[in-house]
Amino acid sequence: MNDEKNLPAQVDETEYVPDPEKEKQAKAIHFTVSIIRLLGVAILMLGIAIALERFPPVPYFVGYVLIILALVQMWVAPLWIVRQYVKARVAEEAMAQEQDRAGEG
């Protein structure tokens, strides 16, 4: 009755212990991306209002420019920021591993 399918898989990896400094950096990046997206929504609403000529002294084409800028700010900028953050963390980890290998050898 000792069926191997019912046994939990044993993992030889060490348990993940989060680094407080990296957690703090990740929270800061998340907050920054959230603020950038929120400001993008505000600019988008302003652009729509201008494009619909709700603000008489401002030409309607300015609204279209704001709409495009807001969409870029909401979709492209956060992706770029997160990718730069991940790229920096990967490079940092690679450098740390390289230093560990050099220290052992």
Residue pairs with C-beta under 8 A, 6 or more apart in sequence:
22 89
25 85
26 85
29 81
29 82
29 85
32 81
33 78
33 81
33 82
36 73
36 74
36 77
36 78
36 81
37 73
37 74
37 78
39 73
40 70
40 71
40 73
40 74
40 77
41 70
41 74
43 66
43 69
43 70
43 73
44 66
44 67
44 70
44 71
44 74
46 63
46 66
47 63
47 64
47 65
47 66
47 67
47 68
47 69
47 70
48 63
48 67
49 55
49 63
50 58
50 60
50 62
50 63
50 66
51 60
51 63
51 64
51 66
51 67
52 60
52 63
53 60
